[in-house]
Amino acid sequence: MKPANLTYGVDDRPPLSLLASLGLQQVLMATAGWIVMAAMLATITVSPGDTQSILRMGMIATGLGSMLQANRRGPIGSGFFCPPIIAPAFFSTTVLAGPFGLPTLFGMTAVAGVFEVGLSRLLPRLRMLFPPEVIGVVMTMVGIAVLPAGLPRLLADPSTLSAGADQSSNVVVGLVTLAVMIACTVWGRGVTKLFPMLIGIVAGLLSAVALGAIPHETFQRIANAPWLGVPHRPISSYAFEWSLLLPFTIACFATSLKNIGDLTLCQKINDANWTRTDMASVSRGATAQGVANIIGGLLGTLSHNTSSGNVGLSLASGATSRTIGYSFGTMVVLCAFTPKVAAAITALPAPIMGASVIYCCCFMMLSGIQLLTSRLLDSRRILMAGCALAFGLSAGLSPHLYVNAPAFLKPILNSPVSFTALVAVLLNVLMQLGNRRRLRLVLPAGSDHYDAIRDGLQQFGASVAARKETIVTATESLHHVMESLDTGLTNGSVTVELAYDEYNLDVDVSYDGQPIVLVKTRPDRETLLNDPTGLAQLSGWLLGQRTDRIRVKTEGERCHLLLRLAN
C-alpha cells in the first residue's frame, strides 16, 4: 500500500516531462559526493588531470549503479531508487592505498566490490543482527552524520568559501535556498511540491547572482569547459596489495551496514504497512552496490555507497519511483561526456549545497527516530540505542579520540554511521543474553483482568521490542477472551502463554471448560437478543477480526484458544 504522502510511489511512472526534472533534481543532490571525491583525491596528491578523469569515471559508475539498483528482476537490484555516490567510509583506505599508486587503489576497489557482493548474499541469514530498533538507530545517525557537511556550507563558514568571498552575502544565499525548499514542501501544490530542491536551488542561484556571491572565475571556468569529451581511464593497469586487504574488507562491512539503513528507509517510505526490513530485497540491493564498485574499480574511480541524501530527497519530494533511477543514471552518465555540464554542477555555491543537505537531513533523521520509537523499548534497548548514538557522535565530534586506534579499525572509527552500526549490533547481541521470549500469566476467573493483561503484555513487549500496535491488539483481544470466558464458559483460572519470534506474537489461552464459539460473520440483532450464546458469538467474531489467525482445540476437558498476531 502506497503512503498518502507519496505523489509517485516506487511502482508509479511519472510522465517523461516530469521524469527528466525529477532526475535532474537528484543529480544536483549527488554533486555533494563528487565534491567529497575531489577532497579525497587531494589527500593523496593526484594531478588535476587525473582527478577530472577519476571524477568522470565515477559519474559513469554512479549512473550504472543507479540503474542496477532500480532493477527488480534477478539477483541484482532492490527495485528502489537508491543511487550510489562516493563512500566516505573508504576515506582512510584511500589514504592508505595512495602511496602504492593508482593501479593499486583501483585494483583494491574492484576487490572490495567482489567482497561486497559475497557479503550481500549472506545478509538474509544475518537478519537477527539487524532488528528494527538497530536499523532505526543507524537510520537516525545517517541523517545526523551528514550535518557536519551541510551546516558549515549553509552558514558560509570561511573554510567552505573561495578567497575573498563575502560571508554575509553567502549566508543570505543559503537561508534563501533553504526557506524556498521548506515553503515548497509545506505549502506547495502539484509540480511545486514535486521539485522543492530544484526550485530552491534556482532561487538560491538567482539570489547569489544578485548579491554577487558567485566569483567571476567560476563563470569563466564553466565557459572554458568543452561541451563534449570522452572520459578516459587515468591508468591502464591494476595491482593488488595484501596489506590493504583487511582495511578494505572492514570498510566494505561498514558500508554494508549503511546500505541496510538506506535500503530499509526506501522500503519504509514506500509501504504504509511496513513493519520490518525485507532482507532479501536488501541483499539484492547490496549486490547491485557491490557490482557498481567492481565496475568503478575497473573504470578507474573510487568506491561508492548508497546515497542517503538522494533517498532523503525522494522522501521530501514524495517522488520515490524507481524509474527515476534510470532517468538519474542516464543524466549522470551523460554528464561524464559533457564536461561543461559537469563543471556547472560541481560549481554550485557552497551555501546552496549546504541548504540541500540540511533539507534532506531533516527527513532522514526523523524517519530513523520514528522507526526506533515504533517499538516498545525496555532498559536494555534504550541503553543499546543511547550508547550506539553516543559512540557514533564521538566519531564525528571528537575524531582525535581515535587517532591511536589500529589502522585496520579506522575505516569504521572514522565514520559515525559505521561506528554507530557496529556498536548497536554488538550491544544488541550482548544484551539479548538472558532475555526471555516467552511469558506465562495465570488469571483467576470472575474478576477484572484488564490491568494485569495490559501491564504484563507491555512489559513483555518492551523486553522483545515488539511493535506497539501488536501489543495493543493483543491486550484488547485477551480482554475480549476473558469477557467471553466470564459468561460461564469456565469457572477456574485461565493460563495465558505468549511466545515471540520477531515475525509473530503467538498467544495460547488454556482453561477447563467449554470452547469459545468462533463465527465468520457478525451475529445479527436477533441472535444477540434471543440466543444465549449471542454474546459469545460476538466476542468470537471480534477476535477473528483482530487477529491474523485463530483456532480452538480441546484436550479432554482442557480447551486451548490459539491466537497469532503478525508483528
Secondary structure, 3 states (H helix, E strand, C coil): CCCCCCCECCCCCCCHHHHHHHHHHHHHHHHHHHHHHHHHHHHCCCCHHHHHHHHHHHHHHHHHHHHHHHCCCCCCCCCCCCCEEECHHHHHHHHHHHHHCHHHHHHHHHHHHHHHHHHHCCHHHHHHHCCHHHHHHHHHHHHHHHHHHHHHHHCCCHHHCCCCCCHHHHHHHHHHHHHHHHHHHHHCCCHHHHCHHHHHHHHHHHHHHHHCCCCHHHHHHHHHCCCCCCCCCCCCCCCCCHHHHHHHHHHHHHHHHHHHHHHHHHHHHHCCCCCCCCHHHHHHHHHHHHHHHHHHHHHCCCCEEECHHHHHHHHHHCECCCHHHHHHHHHHHHHHHCHHHHHHHHCCCHHHHHHHHHHHHHHHHHHHHHHHHCECCCHHHHHHHHHHHHHHHHHHHCHHHHCCCCHHHHHHHCCHHHHHHHHHHHHHHHHCCCCCCEEEEEECCCCCCHHHHHHHHHHHHHHHCCEHHHHHHHHHHHHHHHHHHCCCCCCCCEEEEEEECCCEEEEEEEEECCCCCCCCCCCCHHHHHHCCCHHHHHHHHHHHHHCCEEEEEEECCEEEEEEEEEC
